[in-house]
Amino acid sequence: MLRNHSTLRDATPHILNVTCHMKREFTISIIISLTFLSLGFALLHYELIGYGLSFFVFLPFLLGYILGKSTIKTVSLWGLIISLAIFFISLLAGGLEGMVCVLMAMPLVLIAIALGAFLKYLIKKYQNSDKQDNLIKSSILPFCLFLTFAFIETELTKNEQFVTEVKSEVILPYSPIQVYETIKSVDTLDAEKPFLMKLDLPIPQKCVLEEEKVGGIRTCYFKGGQIVEKITELEKGKILKMDVIDYQLTGRKWLGFKEAIYLFDELENGQTKMTRITTYTSELYPRFYWRSLEKIGIEQEHEYVFSNLRKDLKNKYSG
């Protein structure tokens, strides 16, 4: 019994040291993570760096690498997870970014973090070193590397925008002129919202055509902004082509709109195939990742317009 008491007494300082060390690494991981994320986003928000590899890949990769140096990785991991939650919630609460943007960026960020942590794990394993790193000191050089890479990347990609076209089609049991007359100006858009619109994808409310001629202005109003279009080509029941001359959609500086096109093709059975084409610019890269996600978002906007169009056509011509 005395031996047990002695063993417990001897172990108590060690347990306390481990607990204090865990708390310290947990706190440090939160401080480092929030500092990196906040400073990175501040540079992004004030357009000192771009929406590229430096922010979405290199910064989280460095975070994973730095926290991979910790002696108690599970604790640092939880600190990083909590930091990410605080960071993204702050962006949403402050209206700096939307839920859709956050959800789309999350997989890329998490993969980059995991790769950074795994690289550090391999280095420590093959070096066979138990040396404890000072996390705060060891984070200074990586952050300087991030700044260097970010500024170089921004300079190299200055004014570079990726122009992309998204096309959607719908078959409607109405004539081309009926479809054209219904879509050219819409008093109220009210249809079943796709998934991303239920989050925070911009919801169109109405479109007003001021003059039905080349040079005429068509304004589409959204919840939180508007898109102003100028007609460049018009043939009733055939084509309605417009350049976007102004747009104001909150929280989406990285996305621009260039052209909106409606094509109306008469089918043999009296139906109409309407094609909706949106041409937009994006500053987001790597493009292989963002292009498909942007396409999904714009296609959901198209589907919402199509759903409302079906309803309006039915009310107007089948009532």
Secondary structure, 3 states (H helix, E strand, C coil): CHHHHHHHHHHHHHHHHHHHHHHHHHHHHHHHHHHHHHHHHHHHHCCCCCCCHHHHHHHHHHHHHHHCCCCCHHHHHHHHHHHHHHHHHHHHHCCCCCHHHHHHHHHHHHHHHHHHHHHHHHHHHHHCCCCCCCHHHHCHHHHHHHHHHHHHHHHHCCCCCEEEEEEEEEEECCCHHHHHHHHCCECCCCCCCCHHHHHCCCCEEEEEECCCCCCCEEEEEECCEEEEEEEEEEECCCEEEEEEEEEEECCCCCEEEEEEEEEEEECCCCCEEEEEEEEEEECCCCHHHHHHHHHHHHHHHHHHHHHHHHHHHHHHHCC
